[in-house]
């Protein structure tokens, strides 16, 4: 049980650190992707399209 709690806490901390970068996939992009599931033209998983002000690729 303790290992599961430790693993979950680590995953939460990693997710928060990732979110702090401010790089996200918009809801619109996710919606388009999900709406394509099961169709002949299924889209690939979307790439991030929301970046913090002043962001430069490779930061």
C-alpha positions in Angstrom: 0.0 0.0 0.0 2.8 2.4 0.9 4.5 1.7 -2.5 1.3 2.6 -4.3 1.0 5.9 -2.3 4.6 6.7 -3.0 4.2 6.0 -6.7 1.0 8.1 -6.9 2.7 11.0 -5.1 5.6 10.8 -7.5 3.3 10.8 -10.5 1.4 13.8 -9.1 4.6 15.7 -8.5 5.8 14.9 -12.1 2.5 16.0 -13.6 2.6 19.3 -11.6 6.1 20.0 -12.8 5.1 19.3 -16.4 2.0 21.6 -16.0 4.2 24.3 -14.5 6.0 24.5 -17.9 2.7 25.9 -19.3 2.7 23.8 -22.5 -0.7 22.2 -23.2 -2.9 20.7 -25.9 -6.0 22.8 -26.4 -9.5 21.4 -25.8 -10.3 22.0 -29.4 -7.4 19.9 -30.6 -8.4 17.1 -28.3 -12.0 17.3 -29.4 -11.0 17.0 -33.1 -8.8 14.1 -32.3 -11.4 12.2 -30.3 -14.1 12.9 -32.9 -11.9 11.2 -35.5 -11.7 8.0 -33.5 -13.2 5.0 -35.3 -13.4 6.9 -38.6 -11.4 6.2 -41.8 -9.5 9.4 -41.2 -8.5 9.0 -37.6 -6.1 11.8 -36.6 -2.8 11.2 -34.7 -2.6 12.3 -31.1 -2.4 16.1 -31.1 0.8 18.0 -30.3 0.9 20.8 -27.8 -0.6 24.1 -29.2 -0.6 26.3 -26.1 2.7 27.8 -25.0 3.6 30.3 -22.4 4.3 33.9 -23.5 7.8 34.2 -24.8 8.3 30.4 -25.2 11.1 29.3 -27.5 11.3 25.7 -28.8 13.9 23.8 -26.9 13.3 25.7 -23.6 
